[in-house]
């Protein structure tokens, strides 16, 4: 299965080539409320009796937690902050012990407070959660007092039945109960308005949910990206169809309006790409929403004005932007990065007279989940309890590295290492294996040199390997002609991947030039493609290793789904473990690969 931030083709949008990171920390639609009152007016709207006409409602939100209960390592556990003098600094961030403290402190003094999420709470999780099918994360979210979330694509990694179990509770169907207490499921509703059961034509889960307090009503509609089937294994979405996000949100906005709910927030597991890398980059400069691109822009411009704010996700980017709705009025669109590193604090000013949000008063800011606050003791206990169960498996050493092996860049050192591991394992299955290809979206974290626990610096534990490759894809071998192999490489930058390339990580021996000054498939220079120094013969047959997601044509690589003479091996983490164990030791650790197999021309 792929990583969430990997972009995909949409019929409504054109994306920038490069994926970016940060976006604005603060946004406000306007400075003033209607002149008749203010949000803090203590006088009732009718003769001075009763509550104030305007009531501030706090909306705390985050997205793409991916089961990161412990502070994420390496770059996955840092955010970049833009300083007043134009320089940047990095801040360590994330971990539910700290997220809980920040959220609880943010709620203090706010009687009207809602906590919502934008999907991918689970899936592609580190071992402490993934080993137990993400029950620990659901427990943590219950303790965080999460009120509601949309589904994301990763909620479907293990299929609809497993998602229903996370919602409703019960022990795992094959592995049973992990503790002496039955798993009770999520206290909060998962919303999946655009996920339809093909047999019944009904939504898989609730399409919307309404928060109510003292006459204040705020409705939430939850959707995931329409292209979820393109980035999740076929088994995970079997029997389901995924509808257009805008059409679905607009449909249920009308339903809520008919029920008298005029204040509406859309939770959308789809996002954008900011032009700046810092989390507090101003995406409303020079004009509203000018600093963000990607599918969320088109979605925001087409979602009905009845929706008052959009909480988004999927791209793992932080932003607080204002994008005009179809009526030309600005509307807040937010995202809080990923892995629990940020949370968004939005003030929705509710007008009791109309039941709607006074949009000109909406303000929002992203806040860093710093690690300089006290840890939440209940979260520490939760982590310790699950770590105790995971330790016999997770603490086992599987290899040694001499330095950090990073997972960023067009071609990454860790991507090359994983491809090499899959080729080596492929050769165990069939000595005729020629090459391996790894999708970057399947690489969830770097390998860091510094010890996370008591294993020692440079030691790679099973838990760390699991965090890198948590999907349990198998390593598959298949035959492709040389012409098909060339076509696969061109599909990195054409077809579904033209607007936002997905550059596969190659095993040693495969080299070529990627010319980003050209367009479409021409960006892969055909006559530069070499395998062990020899040009690819279009009529020859090559034995290609890849994970089962890619071998099925996932991530926009249909030609990989046309291979023949398939041979299915063990899971990809086993391949990585075997490679690290065979090729490293405490006295001879693996150094980061040079990542020089693809020559990039810009």
ABEGO torsion letter per residue (X at the ends): XBBAABBBBBAABBBBABBBABBBABBBABABBBAABBAABABBABGGBEBBABBBBBBBBBBGAGGBABBBBEAAABBBBBBAAGBBBBBBBEEAAAAAAAAAAAABGBABBBBBBAEGABEGBBAAAAAAGGAAAAAAAAAAGBABBBBBAAAAAAEAAAAAAAAAEEBBAAAEBABABBBAEBABBBBBAABBBAAAGBBABBABBBBBBGGBBBBBBBBBBAAAAAABBAAAABGBBBBBAAAAAAAAAAAAAAAGBABBBBBBBBBBBBABABAABBAAOABBGAABBEAAAAAAAABBAABABBBBBGAGBBBBBBBBBAAGBBBBBBBAEBGGABBBBBBBBBBAAAGBBBAAABBBBBBBBBAABBBBAAAAAAAAAAAAAAAAAAABBAEBBABBBBABEABBAAAAAAAAAAAAAAAAABAABABBBBBAAABABBBBABBABAAEBGBBBAAAAAAABAAGBBBBBBBBBAAAAAAAAAAAABEAAAABBBBBBBBBGBBBBBBAABBEAAABBAAABBBGGBBBBAABBBBBBBBAAAAAGBGGBAAAAABBGBBBBBBAAAAAAAAAAAABBAABBBBBBAGAABBBBX
